[in-house]
Amino acid sequence: MRDRMRRFRLGALSVVAVLLVTACQGGATPTPAATPAGGTPTAPAQETVSVAFIAGQIGITFYTGMECGAKAAAKEFNVDLNWTGPRNWDINEQRPFIDAAKATDPDGWVIAPTDPDALIAEITDLMGKGKPVVTVDAPLGKAVELQNLQSDHYGGGKAAAEAMIKLTGGKGKYLVLHLSPGLPDIGGRADGFKDTMAAQGADVLPYVYPGTDTAKASDGVSAALTANPDLAGVYATHESAALGAASALKAAGKQGVVKLVAFDSAPSQIADLKGGVYDALIAQAPFNQGYYSVKLVAQAIRKEIDTTSVKHDNPTPLFAITKENVDSPDALSWVYPADLNACPTKPLGG
């Protein structure tokens, strides 16, 4: 699995570098287009296909952005979309949603795998039955699905470290808020940061694993502040941990003193960046992941594409938001929607 993640990192790193520096149907004969009274042909309506979308963590703005993208694609490509998922990034909580979706026998699937290995057999079985599966946000331990869309997590961690080094010179100690052991996506973000900081001679403390519990993340930062008076920076690898870290620094009066760099760009994170709590944010493209995954599954169901020619790794871009560029039009397009009423209208770069 480490070799697969390494290949993914190398394939996606050029995309990250550029962005972070600059801040019809199966086998059937197509129905002839109808010609209305005005004489202009109209395309035939596509038959509706059903897609189950199993999110990784409902209730955070990253997945709100992904839901926006999935629903936009569903509307555009005539997909009956079943969007669902757990409140926490936990395979035991996600499993019942997968089982419930199976009972509806969808034509295809999009899944955010909350465990890299637990779903390999099931997804292999679905693919073998002609039910195309695309994964998003995190990888499987083995490439058995049609395609995987995720950020370059290691590259994002490296970019976070580079931002931190600019702020602190790499002096002092640094805390990394992970999620849970054994996750290749969050692990990539943590290791990318740690490896880059260590190359500069920085002292990175042992990882803290708060899961998706904001209160535990806050407690972890508070404990680190007490135990390490020379704590220079905190790096949060995901939105829930970032919100907890920001809360702890504000409570301790350490915002701006202890530097905070984090993944994600929830509206509250943007407000706190402007307020001096965060120093840099690594924004992802959740709308793109939702939109392009649903589009691809719909195309595969209808046999509009040659699935054997589909590239498995399809990395989505990242963008560094800082105090210097936070109000720029480019940065504003990377802010996650607060709710479904604030959805973007198209993918980034689309």
Secondary structure, DSSP 8 states (H G I E B T S, - for coil): -HHHHHHHHHHHHHHHHHHHHT---TT------B--TTS--B------EEEEEE-S-TTSHHHHHHHHHHHHHHHHTTEEEEEE--SSS-HHHHHHHHHHHHTT--SEEEE--SSTTTTHHHHHHHHHTT--EEEESS--SS--SSEEE-B-HHHHHHHHHHHHHHHHTT-SEEEEE--STT-HHHHHHHHHHHHHHHHTT-EE---B--TT-HHHHHHHHHHHHHH-TTEEEEEESSHHHHHHHHHHHHHHT-BTTBEEEEE---HHHHHHHHTTS-SEEEE--HHHHHHHHHHHHHHHHTT-S-GGG--SB--B--EEEETTTTTSHHHHTTS--SSGGG--SS-TT-
